[in-house]
Amino acid sequence: MGTKDVLKNSSASLNVDLSVIIDNYQTLKGKSNTADCAAVVKANAYGIGMDKVAPALYNHTKCRIFFVANLVEGVNLRKILSAATIYVFNGLFPDQVDTYIDHNIRPILNNPAQIGLWQNEKAPCAIHFDTGINRLGLSEAQTDEFLNEKHQLNLSLILSHLVRSEEADHPTNRTQMEKFRKISTELPNVPASIANSGGIFLGPDYHFNLMRPGIMLYGGNPGLPKLPDGIKQSIEIKGKILQIRELDTGMSVGYNAIWTASRPSRIALINVGYADGQLKVSDRHAKVFVAGNLAPVIGKVSMDMVAIDITDEKFDRVTVANDVELLGANITLEMAGEVSTLGQYELLTGIGQRYNKNYNLGAYA
Ligand SMILES: *Cc1c(COP(=O)(O)O)cnc(C)c1O
């Protein structure tokens, strides 16, 4: 084995199946007969790797519109995709106008001051109308004012964002959608967008002209009772057993000794810790998959490792250097979310930088 492989194998791996992300995009796009579908790739594509995810979508689907949170993400994405349409959610500040123009990135204007800053530009922009989330976007009063006055903007998109799109039966969804439809009716030639991942599954009334999913592209569940058919998890995290120890009854494991052996025990240490993000708050009932079985995580998660209990007979053949799945086909994001106080958004974006990352295009290679 060459040095490069030796070094690669010294850390745990994040394996990303880009073909799953491509298929998830097609599934989401297929939910509407009329609306186009963009991809939200902010926060490094939800922790998965924007530099790999964005080209995979651009080259293997008809996805041409991408959303990021801030301008630096936009500039980085422009380096990767020279021809894509890129929108930045966080808005426009006075010192940023030239950078937006120079990189052909479209700002999403969130208040009258930002609209003023872009007023004399010919380049396209978007406006965010707040219909109830009270985060970014024009307030209701500012919206009325905007619709009543003349403006010079080259508007290529208007958008709004849903408060609780994963709660399908909640009346807030319809209220927001109807407010947005009214705004959209007053700007009849401008494409409109309100649906994030959850919004897509609220039905055709929410699709407008452009859907903008994030988490479901990656196979995460925004909080629906179950992951919709055709949406699959795209990532796997695999660690390795560093050491195995035999403990007597009464011996403890790890910092602050929060776990004590109630029987003679065999434990294994794995090379993934809280610095890798994944297991931060799941000290309690987390499990890993090793040798075809689920094994419980025990004790406190350390910065660089976790311990698991492999006392049971079914683990007899587990040895040092064996692979351990911390997330994947057997330990789903769903399961990881259940034993953690974190949601799937936080689990994904919390993925650490230390993994040996492998990206696979599968059938699209
Ligand atoms: C993050 C974000 C999205 C994507 O949301 P998901 O729930 O991940 O699909 C869409 N629109 C806005 C404004 C966002 O901030």
The ligand as a Tripos MOL2 file, in Angstrom:
@<TRIPOS>MOLECULE
LIG
   15    15     1     0     0
SMALL
NO_CHARGES

@<TRIPOS>ATOM
      1 C1        -32.3090   26.2260    3.5020 C.3       1 LIG1
      2 C2        -33.4060   26.8250    2.6990 C.ar      1 LIG1
      3 C3        -34.1150   26.0390    1.7670 C.ar      1 LIG1
      4 C4        -33.9670   24.5370    1.6740 C.3       1 LIG1
      5 O1        -34.6960   23.9700    2.7370 O.3       1 LIG1
      6 P1        -34.8160   22.3750    2.9880 P.3       1 LIG1
      7 O2        -35.7690   22.2840    4.1240 O.co2     1 LIG1
      8 O3        -33.4560   21.9100    3.3420 O.co2     1 LIG1
      9 O4        -35.3220   21.7760    1.7480 O.co2     1 LIG1
     10 C5        -35.0270   26.6840    0.9370 C.ar      1 LIG1
     11 N1        -35.2680   28.0110    1.0610 N.ar      1 LIG1
     12 C6        -34.6300   28.7890    1.9880 C.ar      1 LIG1
     13 C7        -34.9550   30.2370    2.0720 C.3       1 LIG1
     14 C8        -33.6880   28.2230    2.8360 C.ar      1 LIG1
     15 O5        -33.0660   28.9690    3.7580 O.3       1 LIG1
@<TRIPOS>BOND
     1     1     2 1
     2     2     3 ar
     3     2    14 ar
     4     3     4 1
     5     3    10 ar
     6     4     5 1
     7     5     6 1
     8     6     7 2
     9     6     8 1
    10     6     9 1
    11    10    11 ar
    12    11    12 ar
    13    12    13 1
    14    12    14 ar
    15    14    15 1
@<TRIPOS>SUBSTRUCTURE
     1 LIG1         1 GROUP 0 **** ****
